[in-house]
Amino acid sequence: MAYDLVVIGSGPGGYVCAVKAAQLGLKVAVVEKRATYGGTCLNIGCIPSKALLHASEMYSHAAHGMDSLGIEGLAPKLNLAKMLGHKDATVKSNVDGVAFLFKKNKIDGFQGTGKVLGAGKVAVTSDKGEEQVLETKAIVIATGSDVAGIPGVKVDFDEKVIVSSTGAIALEKVPENLIVVGGGVIGLELGSVWMRLGSKVTVVEYLDTILGGMDGEVSKQFQRMLAKQGMDIRVGAKVTGVEKTKSGAKVTFEPVKGGEATTLEANVVLVATGRRPYTDGLGLAEAGVALDNRGRVEIDGHFQTNVPGIYALGDVVRGPMLAHKAEDEGVALAEILAGQAGHVNYDVIPSVVYTQPEVASVGKTEEELKAAGVAYKVGKFPFSANGRARAMLATDGFVKILADKETDRVLGGHIVGFGAGEMIHEITVLMEFGGSAEDLGRTCHAHPTMSEAVKEAALGAFFKPIHM
Ligand SMILES: Cc1cc2nc3c(=O)[nH]c(=O)nc-3n(C[C@H](O)[C@H](O)[C@H](O)COP(=O)(O)OP(=O)(O)OC[C@H]3O[C@@H](n4cnc5c(N)ncnc54)[C@H](O)[C@@H]3O)c2cc1C
């Protein structure tokens, strides 16, 4: 049977594109080499990590956080196997959900490795080695990303002692010591999980700051908060070796600016230095599909590669490696393939770090505005002046709104604090509609809520906050 669309990869980019295309009347097939749908995000990424972040946070609260609320004497006992079971059950219900969506939308699923034979043809090879060729009007490459190592350093991942994020969500024992190489989102989230469960965690980061690329003020404050929680963070440190030892592994690093090397030992080392676009075995070179100098599939403004009829989206193309960016691209591309006008606004893509407290951001950072020579104004409001935050003992952190000095249009929003990942969306919607700090500051917010701090920060950018 000939398809309108064959999608290779069933992560958030691929499955959402398939569902949307089917909803718009296209005949769709999805090829997935993993045993379950949902890609990195649902199987080994966003979803399992959030299940563990939530469970470990509850544990940590019960163990340390309730005395000041008058709840004393809690002595929680960790059942790690059960916690991992909760994570696995969460993954299962999510990947089953994608299978249900495929069935509901009459999408044909093919389990096997997809290879592009050229425009209009995809070969699928099953685990048993059986091959079939699917014919289609359009091909979407949505093969995502894979773990990247450390440039210039040989890392032998065994996923038990030297682990990637995949091993770090499945450790069978809480390591006494954990070294995390890379102070980005994934390293800090998974480092937090094991720290809450009892590990002594050391983070080694190449840049001068953790969460490189985030607003500088936010990442500085966040680093202080993590240090207060007990995380040992070494910035400006270049890792030169990761090796197994008799009792675990050791990491050697030296100051980026030059100086003496340090070697630390731990039971487990998590290498979380980023991800690379995944195009292995796809046959792109033979099919003439061009990659850029970072190995990403090159696309135009309509997601089309240099070969007509072959498209790509998600982690395998340019832009932030985020599930919701991939999803929005999936929707836009399906609309384009169905003859509609699909579009993604790359200026308004939120990003969230699901630690405690959370960090969330959308739009430009102060550093980016400065570098671009944009005249801007800043409104900031601390949670320590917010009634609900005081009631919840969640006063750490602040909201920061950046607005154009002339027009008052909101250009960026940054939050570090409890619930930041939910609160960021009101700034996101406002920015999508081209709203101003005054619009946000004059919008009635329910009292008492953490979100009132967003309103107050906007008031601060526009004129003055009331409660400070
Ligand atoms: C630990 C971790 C936590 C994360 N947390 C978050 C988060 O909280 N929020 C967020 O936004 N992002 C998060 N991410 C990133 C997110 O997972 C990715 O941005 C997202 O999965 C990208 O979606 P995708 O569809 O492009 O690719 P993927 O989800 O990587 O899916 C690609 C799929 O293609 C399949 N595939 C590859 N090659 C072939 C082939 N030749 N034939 C058939 N199938 C193939 C793969 O098996 C895979 O299932 C996290 C990532 C990790 C690792």
The ligand as an ORCA input file, in Angstrom:
! r2SCAN-3c Opt
* xyz 0 1
  C      17.121     11.983     30.564
  C      16.432     12.946     29.626
  C      15.482     13.801     30.127
  C      14.831     14.674     29.277
  N      13.890     15.502     29.793
  C      13.248     16.359     28.991
  C      12.235     17.206     29.506
  O      11.915     17.166     30.688
  N      11.612     18.038     28.660
  C      11.945     18.106     27.325
  O      11.354     18.907     26.591
  N      12.901     17.307     26.803
  C      13.551     16.437     27.600
  N      14.491     15.609     27.071
  C      14.778     15.716     25.628
  C      13.703     14.971     24.811
  O      13.692     13.626     25.201
  C      13.973     15.102     23.318
  O      14.073     16.468     22.971
  C      12.851     14.472     22.510
  O      12.696     13.119     22.829
  C      13.126     14.615     21.008
  O      12.092     14.015     20.300
  P      12.328     13.404     18.854
  O      10.993     12.952     18.390
  O      13.076     14.350     17.998
  O      13.308     12.156     19.044
  P      13.356     10.934     20.051
  O      12.450     11.090     21.186
  O      14.798     10.708     20.327
  O      12.777      9.720     19.208
  C      13.439      9.202     18.096
  C      12.978      7.790     17.872
  O      13.467      7.363     16.611
  C      13.812      5.994     16.701
  N      14.750      5.706     15.608
  C      15.986      6.218     15.412
  N      16.514      5.752     14.252
  C      15.583      4.924     13.722
  C      15.526      4.155     12.537
  N      16.526      4.153     11.654
  N      14.418      3.414     12.306
  C      13.380      3.412     13.196
  N      13.372      4.128     14.326
  C      14.460      4.891     14.573
  C      14.426      5.881     18.074
  O      14.385      4.523     18.526
  C      13.509      6.794     18.890
  O      12.453      6.053     19.443
  C      15.146     14.698     27.890
  C      16.106     13.810     27.372
  C      16.742     12.935     28.229
  C      17.759     11.984     27.652
*
